């Protein structure tokens, strides 16, 4: 019998690619969407996925979403929606509603993708971790993946890098540009998520994932410039600029919304590196380095493809 999985966030970047990869591996995929009439939801249906219309902030609409489902992926977050005051409560309420539905409808496991990094100075990272705690307490067994920057053609972190390099001949350099991060390619991220269904030892534990390179954001900017065939962008040190001001600046010079940029930058304000690789060793995966991930992302970037 074909295993059925539920994918939330399937209209997003990671969720959409995950649904494709699961279907290619022979899984029956059901996608949770908020609105069946959304063009992205219609595309999912046209591709052959079963849809369940429901909103995690309206728990009654989730009834039936997990019926007949073996495992579920929780890829929902409120980044960029609402204001900073209601971000965390929305995240907790969403996770609680989903966890209760998953447990009551017999889902055996939930797989969740959160962020790397210590959390005291980042409301975004704290909220992502609290989501994992809520899912673990109120739902089925949880596989809790934690990743830093995911490098792919539609990820907001990657787009921010590219736009900054393309649009600015020089840029201000806040202190957070020197914090270490451990980026991972979208293809490798997806492979961890899919293989988790078959790696029983991944159930009920935290798994930190990252590529082989530990880099600063400044180094990634330089590598992005090289990949685009552009000169390295000079940087003007402004060490005291806050994440809030940085997000406004990025919102002015790139198409990335400041409401999305702020939690991204808050996450960069602390090192986001793998501190325990024991979970990664459970999987037969060798992640590619940052330059290789960048080349793949640039080759598939819809903006760059349209400009050719």
Helices and strands as residue ranges (DSSP letters): E 4-8, H 13-24, E 28-33, H 39-46, E 50-53, G 59-62, E 71-74, H 87-104, E 109-115, H 123-138, E 141-147, E 150-151, H 156-167, E 170-173, G 175-178, E 180-181, E 184-185, H 186-195, G 200-202, E 205-209, E 215-216, H 217-227, E 234-237, H 243-253, H 258-268, G 280-282, H 290-300, H 302-307
